[in-house]
Amino acid sequence: MRILFVTAASEAFGGRGPAARATASLPKALRGLEHAAAVLTPLTADIDPTASSLARRLTKLRWTDAVDQEHAIELWTGRSVSGVDHVFFGQETLFRPATHLLEGDASTVADRVAAFATAAVQYLEKDAEGYALVHGYGALGAAVIAAMKAAGRPEPTVLTVDDAEGTLHFEGDAAARLGDDADAAMPLLAGLRQAGRVTTSSPRRAEALRTNEGPLAAVASERGTELVGVLDGIDASRWNPVTDPRLAARFDPVDLRGKATCKEALQRELDLPPRSDVPLVAAFGAARGGDGLGSLARVASELLRNDVQVAVLLAEGDDGALVGAFEDLWDRWPDRLQLRTRDEDGLQHRLMAGADLAFDGAHAPAGHRVMVAQRYGAVPVAVLAGANADLMVDCDAKLETGTGLAIHVENPAAGPSDEAVLAGLRRGLAAFRGGDAFAALRSRVMRLDHTWDRTARRYAGLYRERLAPPDEDAD
């Protein structure tokens, strides 16, 4: 079958986040199952058509704004390095100045969403080959599905709910730009009502959507079993300790000697004393106070009284106080804690390969960090919520069962307490000193199947259900 994915950005062309990762990897995995796929996104400021070898097509799409002025939308096409076709909508005043769908004031964002959805319907009408199904991601995908429904398009649809844009809500004149329907003011709500099937990144996330308060919950509850959780995967061409070119040595679940080499190389790179007998904890996140790193900074003084090494990688963010807190800890404990604020030359890959434990204090919608940690034999110490709760089984005291060490939280939305973070990390230090039991745990988590092939097979089944004739669909 031929599938069109609709998303605000794809990782294949520089996008970030769960939806961008999924729409770079899932179409590639579906190609391995002999399906064809294309990805439709806006041509934003961070995509250079020349550098990306994009071709501008003669086809012109049209959009009429709130003052009845008609605008031309250009159609560009290209192909990712993995061989997946990409289609881009270019528009100089809406898409090109922005690097993300949500940039700008409410009216600009509403115009951007409305123009894209209108053009998407026209593109489907003009496409000669035809798509068997349209799979939208997030608010932009939902808006396209709603526009398809209003235009009477026949293609079956699937919507994947994306956390980042779930609260996109327009009012007044901005809402009117998306149509007269009351649901149009909140694109994700419109998509939830009108998509043929709705998915999200984990079964726990699907249940949370049905039971949490807010406008989405009521509609999600109405969808019942038509809302399903499908776990994402990780791209094995990027995250594979057997082939990763960024590592000092390669390793697998059977032969872990290369991981010991990676640990020593990482310690030397970070100016930590090279020691095989000390647990090395890797922590990642944005420098804006999320990911549980605020708790880690507050409990680190207690944690560092143990014989432990901690490596923190902070991505760009706006919380200077958090960076300052880790810098103070770095100054006090340079032989036990190191801080980096840039992922230079794939440092994140080397951290996962060298670490014994990986801290994840976030309520993870997609669980990407836990999957990568397990793949690289860094036992996750993670909040047991969201997708993490579907990816991890908390280890027993003897480490004979389980695939991670849980940080328990009473209210996942509020995040873990400092006490819970410290308790979880102390469990990790104790587990490391479990000798052969820890080695067996490390090997066990590395054998878990987190490939996109598994996810693609599940989605191919969902697509076939949507394409089935009504009498077959009812069976």
Secondary structure, DSSP 8 states (H G I E B T S, - for coil): -EEEEE-S--GGGT--SHHHHHHHHHHHHHHHTT-EEEEEEE--TT--TTTTT-EEEEEEEEEE-TTS-EEEEEEEEEE-TTS-EEEEEE-TTTTTT-SSTT-S-HHHHHHHHHHHHHHHHHHHHH-SS--SEEEEEHHHHHHHHHHHHHHT----EEEE--GGGTT----HHHHHTT-SSGGGGSHHHHHHHH-SEEEES-HHHHHHHHHSSSHHHHHHHHHGGGEEE----B-TTTS-TTT-TTSSS---SS--HHHHHHHHHHHHHTT----SSS-EEEEEEETTS-TTHHHHHHHHHHHTTSS-EEEEEEES-S-HHHHHHHHHHHHH-TTTEEEE-S-GGGHHHHHHHH-SEEEE-S-BSS-HHHHHHHHTT-EEEEESSBTHHHH--B--TTSSS-SBEEE--S-TTT---HHHHHHHHHHHHHHHTTTHHHHHHHHHHHTS--BHHHHHHHHHHHHHHHHS-HHHHT-
